[in-house]
Each structure stands twice: as structure tokens, then as C-alpha cells.
């Protein structure tokens, strides 16, 4: 499973999702969009919006989400640690 987490520095919801993934030992790649035009454009192209946190889980986009929703989705997908 490949998880990409799109974040913006200073975003408290991004911090919560990042912390959740780290606490549960889930491997992910973080792409900080603020100050990185390529990551920002990738976020918009994939999700159709500019809000974070947004996740790409094996090509499934979860836009403008929160830790509660991410936890539920990963549990439903049977990800270890959830």
C-alpha cells in the first residue's frame, strides 16, 4: 500500500493525520505543498482542490480530511495497526 500525505506547514489537521500515521506505524510519504509548486500542482491535479490534509491511498484520493476519517478508512481497508 502506498500512502502519500499532502500537507501544508502550520495546518493543525495535517499535524493530527501525520501523528496518527506515525503512532500507528504506517509508512507514508509526506509532500509539503506550501513552498513546493510541483507538490501543490500535483495536489490540485489529483484532488481538484487546494485543501490539506489530502491523502492518496493507492490512487484513492481523500481530500481535505481529518484524523478521524483517515482512521476509519484505514480500518476499513484492513491496514495493520487499525
Beta strands, then each sheet from edge to edge (+ up, - down):
strand 1: 3-7
strand 2: 29-32
strand 3: 54-57
strand 4: 60-62
sheet 1: 2+ 1+ 3- 4+
end
